Amino acid sequence: MNGTSSPAAERRGPLLLGVRHHGPGSARAVRAALDAARPAAVLIEGPPEGDALLPLAADPGMRPPVALLAHAADDPGRAAFWPLAAFSPEWVAIRWAQEQEVPVPVRFIDLPAAHSLAAETDTEADPDAAGSVRPDPLAVLAETAGYDDPERWWEDVVEHRGAVREDPLAVFEVLGEAMGALRQAYGDGGHARDLVREAYMRQRMRAARREFGDAYAVVCGAWHVPALRAKTTAAADKALLTGLPKVKVETTWVPWTHRRLARADGYGAGITSPGWYAHLFAARDRPVERWLTKVAGLLREEDRQVSPAHVIEAVRLAGTLAAVRGRPVAGLTETLEAVRAVMCDGSDIPLALVEDRLVVGDVLGEVPDGAPVVPLQRDLTRQQRSLRLKAEAQERELELDLRKDTDAAKSLLLHRLRLLGIGWGTPAASRGSTGTFRETWRLRWEPELSVRVAEAGIWGTTVEAAATAKAEADAAGAAELGEVTALAERCLLAGLSEALPAVLRALADRAALDTDVAGLAKALPALARSLRYGDVRGTDASALRTVAGGLAERICVALPPACAAGLDADAAAELRGYVDGVHGAIGLLEADGLRERWSAVLRALAGRDTVPGVIRGRAARLLLDDGRLPAQETARLMGLALSPAAAPADAAGWIDGFAGGGGTLLVHDERLLGLIDAWLTGVPEQAFTDVLPLLRRTFGAYEAGVKRSLGELVRRGPSAKPAPSRAPEGFAPTLDPTRANAVLPVLRLLLTPA
């Protein structure tokens, strides 16, 4: 303690510093109060299980925002976070204690996580489960002071006070008195569990008094200060704590993000503008000028014309707005309004970028290597470093060329993590390439992924071993054939060769028992893709190829009877999608005679009257596109399908199956277009109304250029343009070998690995 001139010298009892969690003004006031009072120990609201981790806060590798993570040892998914930013009063108090010439003991005093996590599964032990609404203390105080915005009130009375000069403890005395009045009016505020927490805090304060006397400080939420000052007996507090449920917990530090601070977790004090608060805490002078300079830099990076003159004008406008509103200095509201008016030309679009990047922000903290982690997390960290895959809070795209060893290893890691339920990366469509040698990922690290890693730790100590065990377990528990085929594809993408035997056994067992042709057809495309990706990665997938071939043979046998079994419109449309999928899958398989067998199936479907029109039309189109159905035969089938004897709904379905997905064929074959036109003009009025929605869906999906060409051809009529004696160049009825061979050298260059 300092001499008698210190404000603390006149105090009786411990120093109670009631704060707003994650409030930069509170953080500055806490440091000033601790500098003035020089307590012998610092007690902080937080789980006591974190005491052993406090020395890591002084490690150079620790960079907030970070969070103390506690989870049940036998159920890592049952977890809680206590986030701390550089501007959090609790973090400032921890660092103050550690930075003293003789380090000051610092301890957490809140209810242990062992009790709070156990209560999550015990509704009787959790009085808050009733859903009562707790009053917002800041909102009540702001309304009493005549403010309609609690954030603006807090900024005016705390954040904009500047440096604490005369009495650094005055603000805590005032907040303590205000909270005392609120507690008298609202009691526990609808959160009876606070009474249990406060009883435990008082018990820890009694233990500190026996060790340090009254020469200690308590940093906690201002709401709890009146309860900690209350005169209660140790016996009464002990009675509140008797019989609490308990579980074994494990704790560690994990990186946190400013964006995640914007949610109400841990301390229940989510803030809407963490980036702005971080700026207020770091900028010791001229905060508005420095902030608007940051905004100008961001907008210039986005190619907006923002000059120093814009910054000067925005500073002046923000100050004017603050003066008009009677505020001591410009706050976030005034600065954003100035940015919109001066730098964004009144547009909310660039302003939204400022709010996202600067007001909230994507700052991601770091924790030192010495922080305790599960073995799986340690292996993941090692791979992240070796592959130079840095975990970042801001979303970014990652382009991978699987022909490169490092990129292939990155792909394997990301696919294995996805199989484990750790969604660090999400596959995205590759720009400029549809080949299997290229992958695109969107990466974004969220703090909750640390919990997912801890949960996945039950499967193994390395990412590969854990993913293998998880895949084997998923294969054994899969209920449908489609689940196993999707799992086989994911195993090949993840390079889990040791898991494939178990997955293939499950696949073969379910394929042998599954008699539903829709289920078989739904499963085959995933198997074909698996074989394709297996080839890219050099994985031995011979057993998978055998299963896929057998599955395709069974589909060829079972599909025609299934299509002729009186399907309604919805079932026929669904089966048409499966036909498309099987057609594409068979094109990827390399089984002898399979394509010919499938073509025979399509030919049977196209010519069978009992098959729904949408499937017959699709089968005819697929055969035509593959060059297995002559143009004359196609016209004959269309003529039969669109004859006056055919039901209009069935004929419209045939057109949807044949022409759906692209109308270029009709542009270049006026004979087929003429058949459709003749049928359409002959449909009775009542039937036309019935088939119109289906036709609009079919032709409405065409590209604008195709629709214009078709409209022009129909307007001219078939007789307006005599048929040419020879087909125009590029549209002959048969393949031109000379023109086809001309592209082979270019294709060879494109497909040859670098």
Secondary structure, DSSP 8 states (H G I E B T S, - for coil): ---TTSGGGG--S-EEEEE-TT-HHHHHHHHHHHHHH--SEEEESS-GGGGGGGGGGGSTT-BSSEEEEEEETTEEEEEEEEEE-TT-HHHHHHHHHHHSSS---EEE-S--HHHHHHHTT-GGG-GGGG------HHHHHHHHTT-S-HHHHHHHHTGGG-S--S-TTHHHHHHHHHHHHHHHHHTTTT-THHHHHHHHHHHHHHHHHHHHTT-EEEEEEGGGHHHHHS---HHHHHHHHTT-----EEEEEEE-BHHHHTS--TTT---S-HHHHHHHHH--S-HHHHHHHHHHHHHHHTT----HHHHHHHHHHHHHHHHHTT-SS--HHHHHHHIIIIISTT-HHHHHHHIIIIII---B-B--TTS---HHHHHHHHHHHHTT----SS-EEEEEETTSHHHHHHHHHHHHHHHTT--SEEEE--SS--STTEEEEEE---TTHHHHHHHHGGG-SSHHHHHHHHHHHHHHH--SHHHHHHHHHHHHHTT-TTTHHHHHHHHHHHHHH---HHHHHHHHHHHHHHHHHHHHHT---HHHHHHHHHHHHHHHHHHHHHHTS---HHHHHHHHHHHHHHHHHHHH---TTHHHHHHHHHHHHHT-TTS-HHHHHHHHHHHHHTT-S-HHHHHHHHHHHTSTTS-HHHHHHHHHHHHTT--HHHHH-HHHHHHHHHHHHHS-HHHHHHHHHHHHHHHHTS-HHHHHHHHHHHHH-GGGS---SS--TT--SS--HHHHHTTHHHHHHHHS--
